[in-house]
């Protein structure tokens, strides 16, 4: 299961709307919809915000695995000292 499907399932299981989750990560409903639909990527800062909101750790959630792989690939591309990698 990819992270998009998982974040949608988690949101729906908690009876939350795309607009509500969009507000958590400072995006419009349409912007958040683009993430779930695959037209935009989930940024690492947004992943962190969602994990804080859902009270979980990224390593423990299925929806985070793909996003963390993308982040790790970025670190390898830019080098570990890049701002992307050191937060």
Secondary structure, 3 states (H helix, E strand, C coil): CCHHHHHHHHHHHCCCCHHHHHHHCCCCHHHHHHHHHCCCCCCHHHHHHHHHHHCCCHHHCHHHHHHHHHHHHHHHHHCCCCHHHHC
